[in-house]
Amino acid sequence: MPTELSRKTIETSLRNSTLAGVVGIFFFMTIQNGPLPLMLEKLGAGGVAIGLTVTLFQLGMLAQVPATFFTERLRSRKPYWALSTILARLLIALPGLYLLLCPGRLDAATALTLSAIGVFSFVAQSSSPVWFGWMADLIPDDLRDTFWARRQGWVMAASVASVAFTGWFLDRFPETSFAGFGWLLLLASAMGVADIAIHWFVAEPPIPPPSRGLSTAERLARPLRNPDFLFFTLAMCAWYFGLGFFGPFLNVYLKGTFGTSYTHLAAIQLSGMLSSVVASFVGGHLIRTTGLRTYGLAMVLAAPLFSTAWFFLDGQATLQLPLAGSVPQPVAVLFATSLVAGGIYAAVGMLQLNLLSALAPLEGRTMAMAVHWSMVGLFSALGPLAGGGVKDALARHPIGLHLFAGTHFSYFHAILLLHALVVWGVVFPLLCRIRKQEGEWPLERAVAHIFVLSPLRTVRDLYGFNLAVGGRMAGRIADRFRSDGQG
């Protein structure tokens, strides 16, 4: 669909969108990753309450469909999107202010935090299809793969700095203090608003007309009649259910079982972020080489394999590492595995952005995206609740098993096994049902290329580079000795 914007305007807008994402990622890394569940655990919240931090985010997606009926009638998407998103992100500052102003009366902190997240989610998600439709209309087809790969790469690079800062910042405060979490929420809210201010300078193409001649039921069902869009949507529902099943409890398990410091938790997350940066920049090339569907299948197939590291952790052991010195074995092992696993999980996120733009119909695109995200939200909202239920159930009825390093089999190990079952038993078969495109590689060839041949070529090239540099240096040293001998 022509955007009626010049190529220069489009490219400038895409750079502004990337810059906005770089600034705003601190907001999302704070409210959707480690700090918030850790704060609630410290406040004494149970597993279900911790799971609610993610469930409420997902349930907010249900606001997308009714909001789309209103937003499709707007002449401009920008004002509604900016106003609703700014309001939503300011709400996250409320629990931060409470922690700072009422440090001696924290009995209402958990309820206030969950309430702020719930209202934030519904307000923010009401404008989410507007943004996705806006970007889908703005980005030309020939730039889609490259843009999403580069944008995600820069955003993930900024997330590395966010995680590093968060871990360092929280460790500056006493273990009994909540002031660090309070200031973190205030800063996240401010960065989230700055994101919107920068994104205001992204050009908005004309809004395509909605399908006004169709009934409400027909407009909702129409995108799902495309088998590829249906299987893709169901696969993402199961994928995000699986992520929500274990995501909120990762840092909680490490902190509670091994007493891992905030800095070490941040280091583990940092390694995953670094991997995500590399995967994002390399992903665009791999997608063009192997095909979008095959690339996604390879990533989904490999993702659960890296969970096996969690079954070999030893809280009593330490490792002596260069520069870092003495490091707890769980931190060292998870840091190493996250260097690959983080990129794989990020690659599936990039796959979703590409497939959603590619498979959503031009007519009624905003509604199709709202249907997709609403279904994803509904199914994935159950993941954290299910994970919290497993956590609480095994706390009451622990399983008397010991793993290889002597660590007790816990709720988190049960969650990881169930997560692998969901990914391999549901997500992978659904993605396989999306029609194969012309020129797409067979899966086994893509897996060998991505995980075996490409790393070997990298090692070979580095080895060849080192030999070449070493040879030149050796030649220079020999020439120096000869000249010194002649002198």
C-alpha positions in Angstrom: 0.0 0.0 0.0 1.5 3.4 -1.0 2.1 5.6 2.0 2.1 9.0 0.0 5.2 9.9 1.9 8.7 10.5 0.4 11.4 8.0 0.9 13.5 10.5 2.8 10.6 11.2 5.2 10.0 7.5 5.8 13.7 6.8 6.5 13.9 9.8 8.9 10.7 8.5 10.7 12.1 5.0 11.0 15.3 6.4 12.6 13.2 8.5 15.0 11.1 5.4 15.9 14.3 3.4 16.6 15.6 6.3 18.8 12.3 6.3 20.7 12.6 2.6 21.3 16.1 3.0 22.6 14.9 5.6 25.2 11.7 3.7 26.1 13.2 0.3 26.7 14.2 1.3 30.2 10.5 1.6 31.1 9.7 -1.9 29.8 12.8 -3.5 31.3 11.8 -2.2 34.7 8.1 -3.1 34.7 8.2 -6.3 32.7 11.4 -8.0 33.8 13.3 -8.7 37.0 12.8 -5.6 39.3 9.1 -5.8 39.7 8.7 -9.5 40.7 11.7 -9.1 43.0 10.1 -6.1 44.7 6.8 -8.0 45.2 8.7 -11.1 46.6 10.5 -8.7 49.0 7.1 -7.3 50.0 6.0 -10.8 50.9 3.7 -11.5 47.9 3.0 -15.1 47.0 3.5 -16.9 43.7 0.1 -16.0 42.3 0.5 -12.3 43.1 3.9 -12.3 41.4 2.4 -14.1 38.4 -0.3 -11.4 38.3 2.3 -8.8 37.3 2.5 -10.5 33.9 -1.1 -11.7 33.8 -2.4 -8.2 34.1 -0.1 -7.0 31.3 -1.6 -9.8 29.0 -5.2 -9.3 30.0 -4.9 -5.6 29.0 -4.7 -6.8 25.5 -8.4 -7.6 25.6 -9.0 -3.8 25.3 -7.5 -3.7 21.8 -10.6 -5.0 19.9 -13.2 -2.6 21.4 -10.7 0.3 21.2 -10.1 -0.5 17.5 -13.7 0.2 16.6 -13.2 3.7 17.9 -9.6 4.4 16.7 -10.4 3.3 13.1 -12.7 6.3 12.8 -10.0 8.8 13.8 -8.5 11.1 11.2 -5.1 10.9 12.9 -3.7 8.2 15.1 -1.0 10.3 16.8 -2.9 12.4 19.4 -5.0 9.4 20.8 -1.9 7.2 20.9 0.3 9.8 22.6 -2.3 10.9 25.2 -3.3 7.4 26.2 0.2 6.0 26.3 1.6 9.0 28.4 -1.3 8.6 30.9 -0.6 4.9 31.2 3.1 5.3 31.8 2.6 8.0 34.4 0.5 5.6 36.4 3.6 3.4 37.1 5.1 6.3 39.1 2.4 5.9 41.8 3.7 2.8 43.5 7.2 4.4 43.3 6.0 7.5 45.1 4.3 5.4 47.7 7.5 3.4 48.5 9.4 6.7 48.9 6.8 8.7 50.9 5.5 5.9 53.1 8.6 3.7 53.9 7.1 2.6 57.2 3.6 1.7 56.0 4.1 -0.8 53.1 1.1 -2.9 53.8 -0.7 -1.5 50.7 2.3 -1.5 48.4 1.5 -4.8 46.7 -2.1 -4.0 46.0 -1.2 -0.5 44.7 1.5 -1.9 42.4 -0.9 -4.5 41.0 -3.7 -1.9 40.6 -1.3 0.5 38.8 -0.1 -2.3 36.4 -3.7 -3.4 35.7 -4.9 0.1 34.8 -1.7 0.9 32.9 -2.2 -2.3 30.8 -5.7 -1.6 29.7 -5.1 2.1 29.0 -1.8 1.4 27.1 -3.2 -1.6 25.2 -6.2 0.4 23.9 -3.7 2.2 21.6 -1.4 -0.7 20.8 -3.1 -1.7 17.5 -2.9 1.9 16.5 0.9 1.9 16.8 1.3 -1.5 15.0 -1.1 -0.4 12.2 0.7 2.9 11.9 4.1 1.3 11.6 2.8 -1.4 9.2 1.4 1.3 6.9 4.6 3.4 7.2 7.3 0.7 6.5 7.7 -0.3 2.8 7.8 -4.0 2.1 11.4 -3.9 1.0 12.5 -2.3 4.3 10.5 -4.5 6.7 13.0 -7.2 7.5 15.9 -4.8 7.8 14.1 -2.2 9.8 12.7 -4.6 12.5 16.0 -6.3 12.8 18.0 -3.1 13.2 15.4 -1.5 15.5 15.4 -4.5 17.8 19.2 -4.7 17.7 19.6 -1.1 18.9 16.7 -1.5 21.4 18.3 -4.6 22.8 21.7 -2.9 23.0 20.0 -0.2 25.1 18.4 -2.8 27.3 21.9 -4.1 28.1 22.7 -0.7 29.6 19.3 -0.7 31.4 19.9 -4.0 33.0 23.4 -3.2 34.1 22.3 0.1 35.6 19.3 -1.6 37.4 21.5 -4.2 39.1 24.1 -1.7 40.1 21.5 0.8 41.3 19.6 -1.6 43.5 22.7 -2.9 45.2 23.5 0.7 46.3 20.6 0.5 48.8 20.4 -1.6 52.0 18.7 -5.0 51.7 15.9 -3.9 54.0 15.1 -0.7 52.0 12.6 -0.2 49.2 13.8 3.2 48.2 15.8 1.7 45.3 12.7 0.2 43.8 10.8 3.5 44.4 13.3 5.6 42.5 13.5 3.0 39.8 9.8 3.2 39.1 9.9 7.0 38.9 12.8 6.9 36.5 11.1 4.3 34.4 7.9 6.4 34.1 10.0 9.4 33.0 11.8 7.5 30.4 8.6 6.0 29.1 7.1 9.5 28.6 10.3 10.6 26.8 9.9 7.7 24.4 6.5 9.1 23.4 7.8 12.6 22.9 10.5 11.4 20.5 8.1 9.1 18.6 5.8 12.2 18.0 8.3 13.0 15.2 7.5 9.8 13.3 5.4 10.6 10.2 1.9 9.2 10.0 0.7 7.9 6.6 -3.0 8.2 5.7 -5.2 5.8 7.6 -6.7 3.0 5.3 -10.5 2.9 5.5 -12.1 0.3 7.8 -14.4 -2.4 6.5 -17.6 -0.6 7.4 -19.9 -2.8 5.3 -19.1 -5.9 7.5 -20.8 -6.8 10.7 -18.8 -6.8 14.0 -18.6 -10.6 14.1 -17.5 -10.7 10.5 -14.7 -8.2 11.1 -13.5 -10.2 14.0 -13.6 -13.5 12.3 -12.3 -12.4 8.9 -8.5 -12.4 9.6 -8.7 -15.8 11.3 -10.2 -17.3 8.1 -6.7 -17.0 6.6 -5.1 -20.3 7.8 -1.6 -18.9 7.9 -2.7 -16.0 10.1 -4.7 -18.4 12.4 -1.9 -20.9 12.9 0.6 -18.0 13.5 -1.7 -16.4 16.0 -2.3 -19.7 17.9 1.4 -20.4 17.9 2.1 -17.0 19.5 -0.6 -17.6 22.0 1.1 -20.8 23.1 4.6 -19.2 23.0 3.7 -16.3 25.3 1.8 -18.7 27.6 5.1 -20.6 27.9 7.1 -17.4 28.5 4.7 -16.2 31.1 4.8 -19.6 32.8 8.4 -19.3 33.9 9.5 -15.7 33.2 8.2 -14.0 36.4 9.8 -16.6 38.6 13.4 -16.8 37.2 15.0 -14.2 39.3 12.7 -15.0 42.3 14.0 -18.6 42.2 17.7 -17.5 42.0 17.3 -15.0 44.8 15.4 -17.3 47.1 17.4 -20.5 46.5 21.0 -19.2 46.0 20.8 -15.7 47.6 22.0 -14.3 44.3 22.8 -10.5 44.4 21.1 -8.0 42.3 24.3 -7.4 40.4 24.7 -11.1 39.6 21.0 -11.2 38.5 21.7 -8.3 36.2 24.8 -10.0 34.9 22.8 -13.1 33.9 20.2 -10.9 32.2 23.0 -8.8 30.6 24.4 -11.9 28.9 21.0 -12.7 27.4 20.7 -9.1 26.2 24.1 -9.1 24.6 23.1 -12.3 22.7 19.8 -10.6 21.7 21.7 -7.6 20.2 23.8 -9.9 18.0 20.8 -12.1 17.1 18.8 -9.0 16.1 21.4 -7.6 13.7 22.2 -11.0 12.3 18.6 -12.1 12.2 17.7 -10.0 9.2 20.4 -11.6 7.1 19.4 -15.1 8.2 15.7 -14.4 7.5 16.5 -13.4 3.9 18.8 -16.4 3.5 16.7 -19.2 5.0 13.2 -17.8 4.9 11.1 -16.2 7.6 9.1 -19.4 8.5 12.1 -21.7 8.5 14.1 -19.2 10.6 11.3 -19.2 13.2 11.0 -22.9 13.3 14.8 -23.3 13.9 14.7 -20.8 16.8 11.6 -22.5 18.4 13.2 -25.9 18.1 16.3 -24.8 19.9 14.9 -22.6 22.6 14.0 -25.1 25.4 17.4 -26.9 25.1 19.1 -24.2 27.1 16.8 -24.8 30.1 18.9 -28.0 30.9 21.5 -25.8 32.6 19.1 -25.1 35.4 19.3 -28.8 36.4 23.0 -28.7 37.1 23.3 -25.7 39.4 25.3 -26.0 42.6 24.8 -23.3 45.2 27.8 -24.4 47.2 30.3 -24.2 44.4 32.3 -21.2 43.0 34.4 -20.7 39.9 37.5 -18.6 39.5 37.1 -16.5 36.4 39.5 -14.1 34.7 38.8 -10.4 35.7 35.6 -11.4 37.6 37.4 -13.4 40.3 35.3 -15.8 42.4 31.8 -16.2 41.0 29.0 -18.5 42.3 28.6 -21.5 40.0 24.9 -20.8 39.2 25.8 -17.3 38.0 28.7 -18.5 35.8 26.7 -21.3 34.3 23.6 -19.2 33.6 25.7 -16.4 32.3 27.3 -18.7 29.7 24.1 -20.4 28.6 22.3 -17.0 28.3 24.9 -15.8 25.8 23.1 -18.0 23.3 19.6 -18.5 24.8 18.8 -14.8 25.0 19.4 -14.4 21.2 17.2 -17.3 20.4 14.2 -16.0 22.5 14.8 -12.5 21.0 14.7 -14.0 17.5 11.2 -15.4 18.1 10.1 -11.9 19.1 11.5 -10.5 15.9 9.8 -13.3 13.9 6.5 -12.3 15.4 6.9 -8.6 14.3 7.8 -9.7 10.8 5.0 -12.3 10.4 2.4 -10.0 11.9 3.1 -7.3 9.3 3.4 -9.8 6.5 0.3 -11.9 7.2 -2.2 -9.2 8.4 -4.5 -8.2 5.5 -4.2 -4.7 4.0 -7.9 -4.2 4.4 -8.8 -4.1 8.1 -5.2 -4.4 9.1 -5.6 -2.6 12.5 -8.5 -4.9 13.5 -6.6 -8.0 12.4 -3.7 -6.9 14.6 -6.1 -6.2 17.5 -7.6 -9.7 17.1 -4.1 -11.2 17.1 -2.9 -9.4 20.2 -6.2 -9.9 22.1 -6.0 -13.7 21.6 -2.3 -13.7 22.6 -3.1 -11.7 25.7 -6.0 -13.9 26.7 -4.0 -17.1 26.4 -0.7 -15.8 27.7 -2.4 -14.3 30.8 -3.0 -17.8 32.0 0.8 -18.6 32.0 1.9 -16.6 35.0 -1.1 -17.7 37.0 -0.4 -21.4 36.1 3.3 -20.8 37.1 2.3 -19.2 40.3 0.0 -22.1 41.0 2.8 -24.6 40.5 5.0 -22.5 42.8 2.5 -22.4 45.6 1.5 -26.1 45.2 5.1 -27.4 45.4 5.7 -25.1 48.3 3.0 -27.0 50.2 3.8 -30.4 48.8 7.5 -30.5 47.8 9.0 -33.3 45.7 11.7 -35.1 47.5 14.2 -35.3 44.7 17.8 -34.1 44.4 19.4 -33.0 41.1 22.9 -33.8 39.9 24.7 -31.2 42.0 22.6 -31.9 45.1 20.1 -29.0 44.6 16.5 -29.8 45.5 14.1 -30.3 42.6 11.9 -27.2 42.9 8.8 -25.6 41.4 11.0 -23.9 38.9 12.4 -27.1 37.5 8.8 -28.4 37.1 7.9 -25.2 35.3 10.8 -25.5 32.9 9.8 -29.0 32.0 6.2 -28.0 31.3 7.5 -25.0 29.3 9.5 -27.3 27.0 6.4 -29.4 26.5 4.4 -26.4 25.4 7.1 -25.2 23.0 7.8 -28.5 21.3 4.3 -29.9 21.6 2.2 -26.9 20.6 4.2 -23.9 19.2 6.4 -25.9 16.8 3.6 -28.0 15.2 1.5 -24.8 14.7 4.3 -22.9 13.0 4.9 -25.9 10.8 1.4 -25.5 9.4 2.1 -22.1 8.0 2.6 -22.4 4.2 6.1 -22.7 3.0 7.2 -19.9 0.7 9.1 -20.3 -2.5 12.8 -20.4 -2.0 12.5 -21.2 1.7 15.2 -23.6 3.0 14.3 -27.0 4.5 14.4 -26.9 8.3 17.3 -29.4 8.8 19.5 -27.3 6.4 18.6 -24.1 8.2 19.4 -25.7 11.6 22.8 -26.9 10.4 23.5 -23.5 8.8 22.6 -21.4 11.8 23.8 -23.5 14.7 26.7 -25.5 13.2 28.2 -24.2 9.9 27.9 -20.4 10.7 29.7 -20.7 14.1 32.4 -22.9 12.5 32.9 -20.4 9.7 33.2 -17.6 12.3 35.8 -19.6 14.2 37.7 -20.4 11.0 37.7 -16.8 9.9 38.9 -15.6 13.3 41.6 -18.3 13.3 42.6 -17.2 9.8 42.6 -13.6 10.8 44.8 -14.3 13.9 47.2 -16.4 11.7 47.5 -13.6 9.2 48.1 -10.9 11.9 50.5 -13.2 13.7 52.4 -13.9 10.5 52.7 -10.2 9.7 53.9 -9.5 13.3 56.4 -12.3 13.2 57.8 -11.0 9.8 58.1 -7.5 11.3 59.9 -8.8 14.4 62.3 -10.9 12.2 63.0 -7.9 10.0 63.8 -5.8 13.1 66.2 -8.5 14.4 68.0 -8.6 11.0 68.3 -4.9 10.8 69.6 -4.7 14.4 72.1 -7.4 13.6 73.3 -5.6 10.5 73.6 -2.4 12.6 
